[in-house]
Structure formats: C-alpha cells, structure tokens
Amino acid sequence: MKAKIDLLRRKLIHKARERVTEKFTGRDQHVIKAIGVLGDLDNVFKLLFEQVREWYGMHFPELERMCNDNAVYLKLAYHLGDRKNFLFEKICEHYENQLAAKQIEEKAGQSLGSPVEEEDLAEIRLLALNALNLREEREFLVKYLEKAMKQVCPNVLAVAGALVGGKLLATAGSLKRMAMMPGSTLQVLGAEKALFSHLRKGTLSPKHGHVYQHPLVRGVAKNKKGRMARTLGAKIALAAKKDFFGKKEDCQAELQALNRRAEQLGGARK
C-alpha cells in the first residue's frame, strides 16, 4: 500500500512539473508579461507627469492650459526650463502648433508664476526627463508586443489590435484558455467588477470590458456600443480559435464582417 502511495505521489509531482513547465514555456506568457509591464508604465507615467505639472506649475502655471499634450508639456519643461527661455523659435522645436507657440511665448513674459532657483529647476527637469523616458520605453514595448503577437496570435492581433488583444489574452491567462472562451465571455472580459456587482446586487450587466477600447466600439453611438462589442467579441473568439488550433493567419472574413457591422451601426471603418 505504501509503495502505491509513493508511486502516485511521484506521478502527481511529475504531472505538476509538466504543467508548470508548459505554462511558462509558451510564448503567449511573454505577451501577457509585456501587457502587465505596459500597464505599470502607464500608471507610473501618470504619477510622474502629475508631479511635474504641479511642481513646474508653480513657475509657469499658464503652460498647462495652453498645452494639452502631456509629452509636449514635458519636452518644453525639460528642454526650455526657465520661462525666460520660452522664445517662439525654441518652442517650435518641440511644438508644431505655431499659433499656440506664439501664445505660450506671450504668456511666458506675463506669467504670474514665481521665480525658481536653478537647483529646484534642475530637479523638475530631471523628473520630466524620467517621464519622457518612460513614454519612450512604452513605445518600444508596444512595438515588441505587436511583433510577439504577430508570431503567437496573428489573427487576434489583426482583429483586436495589440493593446485590446493583449489585454484579453492577459486576463484569460493563456491563448489556450482564450480559445476555449465564447464570444460572450470575451465581450465582457475585463469588466469583472461590474459583472460581480450585477450578480450580487442586481445592477445593470456590463456590455463590454477590454473591447470597449477598440476603435470600432468607440466609433459608434453610446446606445449601439453593446451591439458592436457583441459582434467584436464573437470575431475575436473565432480569431483566437484559429490561432490556437490552426496556427495560420486568416481573418479577412472576420475583418470584413466587422466593417460591415460598423457601417450598419453608423460607425467608422477600422
């Protein structure tokens, strides 16, 4: 009896090792990790930008209202620094909007902000540089994500895009699990909190999760987003099955169907 228990124990350990190895061997796990890092980069960038905006705003508060692009704001704060350096030609080196550049130059000369010591300004500029580096790293990571998904799940990439498809894959846990999910599940994947609230408290059920960020869903009217998300979820489910079982890129039919549905609902083509 003891020998049988030992044999069973060894088999269970061996099976567990195989499953762990299989989980971390798949290339889809690298895509999932990249999506997690991408989310962290976005969160850290937002925090850094908020700190730069508040700190630099003590010196040049008017800049925030005249520059809606976060990256441009950071470039101006880092490269020009003191508001006395905000001359039209220098501003245009980092901001293509010449009309706004002229307005910024005028406001810099009339700013209500306080003077800033060189030592304090150096810290602000360094913080702005770190935020810009994070934005650049994010761009590199998105390119890596597109390249990796092209190899792992080209059909999901073509139908859902890198960010939406990657988030769905990460929430599902693996390409295999994603391929086993119906379109109705993929439609609300990412809206777990709203779904649990619906099940527990009877609130309205969610109509979309990660797919809400897809251009086709965002391009239709508010009262039609649920229908567009339902169609998109179904097509992503087909794409995931093709990637997992077929291993070849063939999603033209899905893309054409999505574009037709978007036109029916009054949205823009992808």
C-alpha positions in Angstrom: 0.0 0.0 0.0 2.8 2.4 0.9 4.5 1.6 -2.4 1.4 2.5 -4.3 1.0 5.8 -2.4 4.7 6.7 -3.2 4.1 5.9 -6.9 1.0 8.0 -7.0 2.9 10.9 -5.3 5.7 10.7 -7.8 3.3 10.8 -10.7 1.4 13.7 -9.3 4.6 15.7 -8.7 5.8 14.8 -12.3 2.4 16.0 -13.7 2.6 19.2 -11.7 6.1 19.9 -13.0 4.9 19.3 -16.6 2.1 21.8 -16.1 4.3 24.4 -14.6 6.8 24.0 -17.4 4.1 24.2 -20.0 2.7 27.3 -18.5 5.9 29.2 -18.6 7.2 27.8 -21.9 4.5 29.3 -24.1 5.4 32.5 -26.0 2.0 33.8 -25.0 3.2 34.2 -21.5 5.7 36.8 -22.7 2.9 38.7 -24.3 1.0 38.6 -21.0 4.0 39.8 -19.1 4.5 42.7 -21.6 0.9 43.8 -21.1 1.4 43.9 -17.4 4.5 46.0 -17.7 2.7 48.3 -20.1 0.0 48.9 -17.6 2.6 49.7 -14.9 4.4 52.1 -17.2 1.2 54.0 -17.9 0.4 54.3 -14.2 3.9 55.4 -13.3 3.9 57.9 -16.2 0.7 59.4 -15.0 2.0 59.8 -11.5 5.3 61.4 -12.7 3.5 63.8 -15.1 1.1 64.9 -12.3 4.1 65.7 -10.1 5.9 67.6 -12.9 2.7 69.5 -13.7 2.1 70.6 -10.2 5.8 71.4 -9.4 6.6 73.2 -12.7 3.2 74.9 -12.5 4.5 76.9 -9.6 6.9 78.6 -12.0 4.8 78.6 -15.2 1.1 77.9 -14.3 -0.3 79.1 -17.7 1.5 76.5 -19.7 -0.9 73.7 -18.6 -3.9 75.4 -20.1 -2.2 76.1 -23.5 -0.6 72.7 -23.9 -2.9 69.7 -23.9 -0.3 67.1 -25.0 1.4 65.6 -22.0 4.5 64.7 -23.9 4.9 68.2 -25.4 4.4 69.7 -21.9 7.2 67.5 -20.6 9.5 68.4 -23.5 9.0 72.1 -23.0 9.6 71.8 -19.3 12.8 69.7 -19.8 14.4 71.4 -22.8 13.5 75.1 -22.0 13.2 75.1 -18.3 13.1 78.7 -17.1 10.2 80.5 -18.7 12.5 83.3 -19.8 13.8 80.7 -22.4 10.3 80.3 -23.9 11.0 82.1 -27.2 9.0 81.4 -30.3 11.8 79.6 -32.2 12.7 77.4 -29.3 9.1 76.5 -28.6 8.5 75.5 -32.2 11.4 73.0 -32.0 9.2 70.9 -29.6 5.7 72.1 -30.5 4.4 72.1 -34.1 1.4 74.3 -33.4 2.9 77.7 -34.2 -0.2 79.7 -33.1 -0.1 78.0 -29.7 3.7 78.6 -29.6 3.2 82.3 -30.1 0.6 82.4 -27.3 2.9 80.5 -25.0 5.7 82.9 -25.7 3.4 85.8 -24.8 2.2 84.2 -21.6 5.7 83.3 -20.5 6.5 87.0 -20.4 3.4 87.8 -18.4 3.3 84.7 -16.2 2.0 85.0 -12.6 4.3 82.1 -11.6 7.0 82.6 -9.0 10.8 82.6 -9.9 12.6 79.3 -9.4 16.1 78.6 -8.2 18.4 76.8 -10.6 18.8 73.9 -8.2 15.0 73.4 -7.9 14.6 73.7 -11.7 17.2 71.0 -12.2 15.2 68.6 -10.2 12.0 69.4 -12.1 13.7 68.9 -15.4 15.2 65.6 -14.3 11.7 64.4 -13.3 10.4 65.5 -16.7 13.2 63.6 -18.4 12.3 60.4 -16.4 8.7 60.7 -17.5 9.7 61.2 -21.1 12.0 58.1 -20.9 9.0 56.1 -19.6 6.9 57.2 -22.6 9.7 56.2 -25.0 10.0 52.8 -23.2 6.3 52.4 -23.7 6.6 52.9 -27.4 9.3 50.3 -27.6 7.2 47.9 -25.6 4.2 48.4 -27.9 6.4 47.6 -30.9 7.7 44.4 -29.2 4.1 43.5 -28.3 2.9 43.8 -31.9 5.9 41.7 -33.1 5.4 39.0 -30.4 1.6 38.8 -31.1 2.3 38.5 -34.8 4.0 35.2 -34.0 1.8 34.0 -31.2 -1.7 35.1 -32.3 -1.7 36.9 -35.6 -5.5 36.6 -36.1 -6.2 38.1 -32.7 -3.7 40.9 -33.5 -5.4 41.7 -36.8 -9.0 41.7 -35.4 -8.5 43.2 -31.9 -5.2 45.1 -32.2 -2.2 44.8 -30.0 -3.5 46.5 -26.9 -7.0 45.1 -26.7 -5.9 41.7 -27.9 -3.1 41.6 -25.4 -5.3 42.7 -22.5 -7.8 40.0 -23.4 -5.0 37.4 -23.6 -3.6 38.5 -20.2 -7.0 38.4 -18.5 -7.7 35.0 -20.0 -4.3 33.7 -18.8 -3.2 31.9 -21.9 -4.0 31.6 -25.6 -5.5 28.1 -24.9 -7.9 29.4 -22.3 -8.8 32.4 -24.6 -9.5 30.0 -27.5 -11.9 28.0 -25.3 -13.9 31.1 -24.4 -17.1 32.0 -26.2 -17.5 35.4 -27.7 -20.0 36.5 -25.0 -17.2 35.9 -22.4 -14.6 37.8 -24.4 -17.1 40.6 -24.8 -17.2 41.3 -21.0 -13.6 40.2 -20.2 -12.1 42.9 -18.2 -15.4 44.0 -16.6 -15.3 41.5 -13.7 -16.1 44.0 -11.0 -19.2 45.2 -12.9 -20.2 41.6 -13.6 -19.9 40.5 -10.0 -21.9 43.6 -8.9 -24.6 42.6 -11.3 -24.7 39.0 -9.9 -24.7 40.1 -6.3 -26.6 43.4 -6.3 -28.7 43.2 -9.4 -27.1 46.2 -11.0 -27.1 46.5 -14.8 -25.0 43.8 -16.5 -21.8 45.1 -18.3 -21.9 45.2 -22.1 -18.2 45.4 -22.7 -14.9 45.0 -21.0 -11.5 45.5 -22.7 -13.2 45.6 -26.1 -14.6 49.0 -25.2 -11.2 50.4 -26.1 -11.4 49.0 -29.7 -11.8 51.8 -32.3 -14.9 50.2 -33.8 -16.7 50.1 -30.4 -15.6 53.6 -29.6 -16.7 54.8 -33.0 -20.4 54.0 -32.7 -23.1 55.8 -30.7 -23.4 55.1 -27.0 -26.6 53.1 -27.3 -25.0 50.9 -30.0 -21.7 50.1 -28.3 -23.1 46.9 -26.7 -24.1 45.5 -30.1 -20.8 46.4 -31.7 -19.0 44.8 -28.7 -21.0 41.6 -29.1 -20.0 41.3 -32.7 -16.4 42.1 -31.9 -16.3 39.5 -29.1 -17.6 36.8 -31.4 -15.0 37.6 -34.1 -12.1 37.7 -31.6 -13.3 34.3 -30.3 -13.0 32.9 -33.8 -9.6 34.6 -34.3 -8.3 33.1 -31.1 -9.5 29.6 -32.1 -7.8 30.0 -35.5 -4.6 31.0 -33.7 -4.6 28.1 -31.2 -5.9 25.3 -33.5 -4.9 26.5 -37.0 -1.6 28.4 -36.5 -2.1 30.5 -39.6 -3.2 34.0 -40.4 -6.6 34.0 -42.0 -9.0 36.6 -40.7 -10.2 38.5 -43.7 -13.7 37.3 -43.3 -13.9 38.5 -39.7 -12.5 41.9 -40.6 -15.0 42.3 -43.5 -17.8 41.3 -41.2 -16.7 43.8 -38.5 -16.5 46.6 -41.0 -20.0 45.8 -42.4 -21.4 45.7 -38.9 -19.7 49.0 -38.0 -21.3 50.6 -41.1 -24.7 49.3 -40.2 -24.4 50.8 -36.7 -23.2 54.1 -38.1 -19.6 53.8 -37.0 -16.3 54.3 -38.8 -14.4 51.5 -40.6 -11.3 50.1 -38.9 
